[in-house]
Amino acid sequence: MSIVRAGFNVEHREVILRDRPAHMMEISPKGTVPVMLLPDGRVIEESLEIMEHVQSWDLTQEEREWVNRNDDEFKFHLDRYKYPNRYENVDHIEHRTAASKFIGDLNEEIPVGNLSDAIFPFIRQFANHDRDWFDSQDWKNVHKWLERNLSSEEFKICMTKYPQWIQEN
């Protein structure tokens, strides 16, 4: 969403991760998305770094703390909540409860500005895993914030479906 909001001009290439194009693997051997190849040949492979590049801003200490909590705490529990079969002896409800602590704190102090772009996709995943349960929680601020993001023009643009990019020989 940061790319759209910033009006940053990109050549979008839709890839299917089970069929990674050779060019993608050449510029980013780890084979994950997103990947941004800059005109000067530099490659950015992390979402937050891409956001910082296109927005030309540095995170404040408070923003960095939210990102760290999201990356180190919330995503750990989100994965185990959504995909308990990928882990041994995992109780997905325990991980939902642990992830809910982050959501509760977020409800008290939703970050302003573009930092939301770094957290929003993960909150959306969490909410969509069991939407009825999520909607029944007393997180009024998070519910409003999530809805604002979901109904935003930037999100609609980002969710446009594109055909798979095929490298021409």
C-alpha positions as CSV (number, residue, x, y, z in Angstrom):
1,M,0.0,0.0,0.0
2,S,3.0,2.3,0.6
3,I,3.9,2.0,-3.1
4,V,0.5,3.0,-4.2
5,R,0.2,5.8,-1.6
6,A,3.6,7.2,-2.6
7,G,2.8,7.1,-6.3
8,F,6.0,5.1,-6.8
9,N,6.3,3.9,-10.3
10,V,7.0,0.1,-10.5
11,E,6.8,-2.7,-13.1
12,H,4.6,-5.2,-11.3
13,R,5.4,-8.8,-12.0
14,E,3.0,-11.3,-10.6
15,V,4.8,-14.6,-9.7
16,I,3.5,-18.0,-8.6
17,L,5.9,-19.1,-5.8
18,R,5.7,-22.8,-6.8
19,D,6.9,-21.6,-10.3
20,R,9.4,-19.0,-9.5
21,P,10.8,-17.3,-12.6
22,A,14.6,-17.6,-13.3
23,H,15.0,-13.8,-13.3
24,M,13.5,-13.5,-9.8
25,M,15.9,-16.2,-8.5
26,E,18.9,-14.5,-10.2
27,I,18.2,-11.2,-8.4
28,S,17.0,-12.7,-5.2
29,P,18.2,-16.3,-4.6
30,K,16.2,-16.7,-1.4
31,G,13.1,-16.8,-3.6
32,T,10.7,-14.9,-1.4
33,V,8.4,-12.0,-2.1
34,P,8.3,-9.1,-2.2
35,V,11.4,-8.3,-4.2
36,M,12.2,-4.8,-5.6
37,L,14.9,-4.4,-8.2
38,L,16.0,-0.8,-8.3
39,P,17.2,1.0,-11.5
40,D,20.7,1.1,-10.0
41,G,20.8,-2.7,-9.6
42,R,20.2,-2.8,-5.8
43,V,17.7,-5.4,-4.6
44,I,15.4,-4.9,-1.6
45,E,13.9,-8.1,-0.3
46,E,12.0,-7.0,2.8
47,S,8.6,-5.4,2.9
48,L,9.5,-2.8,5.6
49,E,12.7,-1.8,3.6
50,I,10.6,-1.4,0.5
51,M,8.2,0.8,2.5
52,E,11.0,2.9,3.8
53,H,12.5,3.3,0.4
54,V,9.3,4.4,-1.4
55,Q,8.2,6.6,1.4
56,S,11.6,8.0,2.1
57,W,11.2,7.9,5.9
58,D,12.9,6.3,8.8
59,L,11.0,4.6,11.6
60,T,10.8,6.3,15.0
61,Q,11.7,4.3,18.1
62,E,8.0,3.8,18.8
63,E,7.3,2.6,15.3
64,R,10.3,0.3,15.4
65,E,9.0,-1.3,18.6
66,W,5.6,-2.0,17.0
67,V,7.3,-3.6,14.0
68,N,9.6,-5.7,16.2
69,R,6.6,-6.9,18.3
70,N,4.7,-7.7,15.1
71,D,7.7,-9.6,13.6
72,D,9.0,-11.3,16.8
73,E,5.8,-11.9,18.7
74,F,2.6,-11.6,16.7
75,K,3.7,-13.4,13.5
76,F,5.1,-16.3,15.6
77,H,1.6,-16.9,17.1
78,L,-0.2,-16.1,13.9
79,D,1.6,-18.9,12.0
80,R,0.8,-21.4,14.7
81,Y,-2.8,-20.2,15.0
82,K,-3.4,-20.4,11.2
83,Y,-1.2,-23.5,10.5
84,P,-1.1,-25.7,13.6
85,N,-0.5,-28.8,11.4
86,R,2.9,-27.4,10.4
87,Y,4.2,-27.6,14.0
88,E,4.4,-30.4,16.6
89,N,2.2,-30.3,19.7
90,V,0.6,-26.9,18.9
91,D,-2.7,-25.8,20.4
92,H,-4.0,-23.2,17.9
93,I,-6.3,-21.6,20.6
94,E,-3.3,-21.0,22.9
95,H,-1.6,-19.2,20.0
96,R,-4.8,-17.3,19.2
97,T,-4.9,-16.1,22.8
98,A,-1.2,-15.1,22.8
99,A,-1.6,-13.2,19.5
100,S,-4.7,-11.5,21.0
101,K,-2.5,-9.8,23.5
102,F,-0.8,-7.9,20.6
103,I,-4.3,-7.0,19.1
104,G,-5.4,-5.8,22.5
105,D,-2.4,-3.5,22.8
106,L,-2.9,-2.4,19.3
107,N,-6.5,-1.5,20.1
108,E,-5.2,0.8,22.8
109,E,-2.6,2.5,20.7
110,I,-3.0,2.1,16.9
111,P,0.1,3.5,15.2
112,V,-0.6,6.4,12.9
113,G,0.7,7.0,9.4
114,N,2.3,4.5,7.1
115,L,3.4,2.1,9.8
116,S,0.0,0.6,9.6
117,D,1.1,-0.8,6.2
118,A,3.7,-3.0,8.0
119,I,1.1,-4.4,10.5
120,F,-2.2,-4.4,8.6
121,P,-1.5,-7.5,6.4
122,F,-0.9,-9.6,9.4
123,I,-3.9,-8.3,11.3
124,R,-6.0,-9.0,8.2
125,Q,-4.7,-12.6,8.1
126,F,-5.5,-13.1,11.8
127,A,-9.0,-11.6,11.4
128,N,-9.8,-13.7,8.3
129,H,-8.8,-17.0,9.9
130,D,-11.9,-17.0,12.0
131,R,-13.8,-13.8,11.1
132,D,-16.8,-14.5,13.3
133,W,-14.6,-15.0,16.4
134,F,-12.5,-11.9,15.5
135,D,-15.6,-9.7,15.0
136,S,-17.0,-10.8,18.3
137,Q,-14.0,-9.4,20.2
138,D,-14.1,-6.1,22.0
139,W,-11.5,-4.4,19.9
140,K,-13.5,-1.4,18.7
141,N,-10.5,0.6,17.5
142,V,-8.9,-2.3,15.7
143,H,-12.2,-3.2,14.0
144,K,-12.6,0.4,12.7
145,W,-8.9,0.6,11.7
146,L,-9.1,-2.7,9.8
147,E,-12.3,-1.7,8.0
148,R,-10.7,1.7,7.0
149,N,-7.8,-0.2,5.5
150,L,-9.9,-2.8,3.8
151,S,-12.1,-0.2,2.2
152,S,-9.3,2.1,1.2
153,E,-8.6,2.9,-2.4
154,E,-4.9,1.9,-1.9
155,F,-6.0,-1.6,-0.7
156,K,-8.4,-2.1,-3.6
157,I,-5.6,-1.2,-6.0
158,C,-3.2,-3.6,-4.2
159,M,-5.7,-6.4,-4.4
160,T,-6.1,-6.2,-8.2
161,K,-5.5,-9.6,-9.7
162,Y,-2.8,-9.8,-12.3
163,P,-1.9,-12.6,-14.7
164,Q,1.3,-14.5,-13.9
165,W,4.3,-12.8,-15.3
166,I,6.2,-15.0,-17.8
167,Q,9.7,-14.1,-18.7
168,E,10.2,-13.7,-22.5
169,N,13.3,-15.3,-24.0
